């Protein structure tokens, strides 16, 4: 039996089978919920869900539920709400980014236009809210707060740092866009898996640290990876004019290489030769090491929080995720 999902080692056969069964149940709950929609919505709302994905957020929710020791149908409902929320943001992100593809398939906006894509995302947000209502008033408030943080993160990215500190702006942005959702997965999973309040809040902090670490590692990989190894085209963020943590740190450097980098990075870089040159300069810069140090700090925060939990298979699985997040840099 395959014992690894999205970088998480699931331990024993029995534990792995239980987690996989939970994730399969989440898939069914999402599919059944969308199928209840009016016929004019179903195809578009199912589009990205059927395209696949790592399902990292429901997995983190399920593992957080098992930290509580009492896996329940409510944990499945919470996981479905979180994955629907994530999928909804992807529809909206693709509209704002004018993306043509997502997960190897045409994006919803490319296939049906921006208005349909936005409405499909809105429907998924509505469905996530319905599952939150099924979980009770506390969950409704937690999910509403998460919605606000997601929107705030996207607004920060669109508006830019202005006269503020670009590094802090970047960290605030990825907290809103990535960290807040994974943190909420941890909180809801733990609460509805029987954990006490202290443990649930700890799972929130663990999710926040893992979310931040995972996004920073993605941004480092975008610059440092080889396309055939990572499955991604290196420099995608540079081509889109998005400055990530290693770039912000590198642009603080002085000297001829930093000056040349500033000359190149005046906006989106469309010339392949300039992208390659920027990647080479970034790879030699102190900015990469500084970004890796911040990644390590978040990983250490997650490990420290996990170490305060009793030893268990869910804890060991989450520890393996932290290790994977750092190790995948190569």
Secondary structure, DSSP 8 states (H G I E B T S, - for coil): ---EETTEE--SHHHHHHHHHHHHHHHHHHHHHHHTS-HHHHHHHHHHHHT----HHHHHHHHHHHHTT---HHHHHHHHHHHHHHHHHHHHHHHHHT-SEETTEE-HHHHH-HHHHHHHHHHHHHHHHHHHHHH-HHHHHHHHHHHHHHHHHHHHHHH--TTS-HHHHHHHHHIIIIIHHHHHHHHHHHHHTT--HHHHHHHHHHHHHHHHHHHHHHHHHHHH--HHHHSS-TTHHHHTT---HHHHHHHT--SHHHHHHHHH-SS----HHHHHHHHHHHHHSHHHHHHHHHHHHHHHHHHHHHHTS---HHHHHHHHHHHHHHHTT-
